[in-house]
């Protein structure tokens, strides 16, 4: 078995590598979404804390 046969995967390469690609994309989007939501949550908590200090 050589590298070209390995990457071709007996005709299933598009499905296999496409599945890996989609899974990787989903993981990246998930990490980005969690980071964004964390940033928004921290901003909201700071606003609530600052609003409580003014009273």
C-alpha positions, 0 to 999 in steps of 0.5 A: 500500500502506498500513500496515494492508495491510502488517501484514495481509500478505495473510492471512498476518499471523498466521503471519508475525508469530507466527513473528517473535514465537516467534523473539524469545521463543526469543532472549530465553529463550536470553540469560536461560539463558546469563546464568543458567548463567554465574552458576552457573559463576562461583559454582562457580569461586569455591567451588572457588577458596575451597576450594583456599585453605583447604588 
